[in-house]
Amino acid sequence: MTDVTIEPATSADLESVAALLGACRLPYEDLGPEQMADFVLARAGDRIVATGGLERYGAVALLRSLAVVPDFRGGRLGERIWSVLRAAAIDRGVTRLFLLTTTAEPLFERWGFHPVAREDIPEAVRTTKEFAALCPSTAVAMTIGLRG
């Protein structure tokens, strides 16, 4: 398999990130160039093959848009992206992450996340466009505590 590097995203990557998320059937409509500062990319040559990001609200954040293109799945690339995002969250003072998933609950449970009732999620996260409108109400809400 091609060597893959993981690097911070920039505002110039927004269109490519949105295309990858759309291809993976994940929400991207609410992303803007300023949010790319909290995203990372995995590149194989010039091709973006995975991405993931954080949406921070003080000490809590939404883990969003963790996506790997189909031909790079199964090689733990998603886990590498998660590790980079987890470290970035801790470095930025985040103590708890939340996410929504319709397909990857077992994967996130292996990484230490557990289901949480939506009403137990802080309002700042609950009122994001992803929670309020973009993800279906059937998506499972999950959380994990972070330690430095």
C-alpha positions as a printed NumPy array, in Angstrom:
array([[  0.   ,   0.   ,   0.   ],
       [  1.117,   3.569,  -0.672],
       [  2.771,   5.449,   2.188],
       [  0.255,   7.589,   4.018],
       [  1.096,  10.8  ,   5.86 ],
       [ -1.138,  12.565,   8.363],
       [ -1.048,  16.341,   8.449],
       [ -3.134,  19.294,   9.593],
       [ -5.774,  20.499,   7.163],
       [ -5.834,  24.09 ,   5.935],
       [ -8.661,  26.277,   4.719],
       [ -7.569,  25.424,   1.167],
       [ -8.502,  21.767,   1.85 ],
       [-12.204,  22.484,   2.5  ],
       [-13.432,  21.464,  -0.957],
       [-11.461,  18.193,  -0.907],
       [-12.589,  17.38 ,   2.637],
       [-16.219,  18.091,   1.727],
       [-15.944,  15.836,  -1.344],
       [-14.482,  12.987,   0.724],
       [-17.153,  13.337,   3.415],
       [-19.902,  13.458,   0.817],
       [-18.545,  10.318,  -0.845],
       [-18.59 ,   8.602,   2.577],
       [-22.153,   9.835,   3.226],
       [-21.164,  12.028,   6.154],
       [-22.408,  15.572,   6.75 ],
       [-20.253,  18.407,   5.463],
       [-22.754,  21.15 ,   4.642],
       [-21.973,  23.161,   7.78 ],
       [-18.187,  23.131,   7.381],
       [-16.371,  26.34 ,   6.544],
       [-12.725,  27.22 ,   5.92 ],
       [-12.223,  28.294,   9.552],
       [-13.089,  24.791,  10.806],
       [-10.265,  23.205,   8.849],
       [ -7.885,  24.361,  11.614],
       [ -9.275,  21.508,  13.759],
       [ -9.164,  18.859,  10.996],
       [ -6.431,  16.486,   9.935],
       [ -5.896,  14.719,   6.617],
       [ -4.282,  11.49 ,   5.57 ],
       [ -2.628,  11.713,   2.187],
       [ -1.373,   8.998,  -0.103],
       [  0.673,  11.006,  -2.541],
       [ -1.554,  13.896,  -3.621],
       [ -4.767,  12.052,  -2.768],
       [ -6.681,  12.695,   0.479],
       [ -7.668,   9.23 ,   1.706],
       [ -8.951,  10.012,   5.201],
       [ -9.955,  12.918,   7.382],
       [-11.356,  13.755,  10.77 ],
       [-11.991,  16.825,  12.838],
       [-13.021,  18.406,  16.078],
       [-15.609,  21.056,  16.757],
       [-14.549,  22.592,  20.086],
       [-16.704,  24.271,  22.727],
       [-14.414,  24.991,  25.653],
       [-13.672,  21.779,  27.544],
       [-16.011,  19.677,  25.368],
       [-15.868,  18.922,  21.659],
       [-17.676,  17.095,  18.916],
       [-15.599,  14.484,  17.103],
       [-16.893,  14.704,  13.599],
       [-16.402,  13.517,  10.131],
       [-13.953,  10.662,  10.693],
       [-13.858,   9.139,   7.222],
       [-11.604,   6.767,   5.274],
       [-12.033,   6.07 ,   1.569],
       [-13.111,   2.465,   0.913],
       [ -9.863,   1.252,  -0.649],
       [ -7.875,   2.361,   2.436],
       [-10.172,   0.829,   5.058],
       [ -9.019,  -2.087,   7.171],
       [ -5.472,  -0.794,   7.617],
       [ -6.096,   1.076,  10.894],
       [ -5.911,   4.455,   9.183],
       [ -9.06 ,   5.592,  10.995],
       [ -7.401,   4.691,  14.28 ],
       [ -4.332,   6.744,  13.336],
       [ -6.555,   9.747,  12.574],
       [ -8.387,   9.205,  15.903],
       [ -5.074,   9.118,  17.799],
       [ -3.958,  12.425,  16.286],
       [ -7.339,  14.049,  17.015],
       [ -7.385,  12.707,  20.569],
       [ -3.934,  14.149,  21.261],
       [ -4.94 ,  17.486,  19.701],
       [ -8.081,  17.606,  21.842],
       [ -6.088,  16.983,  25.015],
       [ -3.497,  19.618,  24.003],
       [ -6.322,  22.13 ,  23.508],
       [ -7.86 ,  21.476,  26.923],
       [-10.765,  19.278,  25.849],
       [-11.785,  16.868,  28.617],
       [-14.784,  15.176,  26.971],
       [-15.633,  14.28 ,  23.378],
       [-19.021,  13.495,  21.871],
       [-20.   ,  12.05 ,  18.505],
       [-22.925,  10.766,  16.481],
       [-22.749,   7.615,  14.394],
       [-25.146,   5.611,  12.28 ],
       [-22.685,   2.895,  11.251],
       [-19.588,   2.732,  13.463],
       [-20.786,   2.23 ,  17.049],
       [-18.718,  -0.978,  17.561],
       [-15.563,   0.734,  16.293],
       [-15.985,   3.707,  18.612],
       [-16.74 ,   1.379,  21.544],
       [-13.39 ,  -0.36 ,  20.915],
       [-11.754,   3.061,  21.199],
       [-13.412,   3.683,  24.579],
       [-16.553,   5.608,  23.651],
       [-19.868,   4.636,  25.204],
       [-23.468,   5.539,  24.341],
       [-24.965,   8.576,  26.023],
       [-28.491,   9.982,  26.085],
       [-28.794,  13.084,  23.925],
       [-30.305,  15.044,  26.796],
       [-27.114,  14.398,  28.825],
       [-24.94 ,  16.131,  26.206],
       [-23.911,  19.732,  26.903],
       [-26.095,  22.292,  25.158],
       [-23.179,  23.732,  23.162],
       [-22.718,  20.363,  21.441],
       [-26.409,  19.469,  21.302],
       [-27.233,  22.653,  19.378],
       [-24.591,  22.196,  16.668],
       [-25.916,  21.82 ,  13.144],
       [-24.641,  18.236,  13.074],
       [-26.661,  17.278,  16.17 ],
       [-29.673,  19.483,  15.525],
       [-30.23 ,  18.927,  11.824],
       [-27.629,  17.089,   9.745],
       [-27.482,  13.691,  11.461],
       [-30.634,  11.599,  11.701],
       [-32.373,  11.207,  15.044],
       [-31.571,   7.484,  14.816],
       [-27.821,   8.181,  15.088],
       [-26.251,   6.879,  18.285],
       [-24.752,   9.561,  20.532],
       [-21.498,   8.532,  22.212],
       [-18.942,  10.075,  24.566],
       [-15.479,   9.541,  25.988],
       [-13.577,  11.31 ,  28.754],
       [-10.023,  12.436,  27.977],
       [ -7.028,  12.568,  30.255],
       [ -3.773,  14.366,  29.584]])
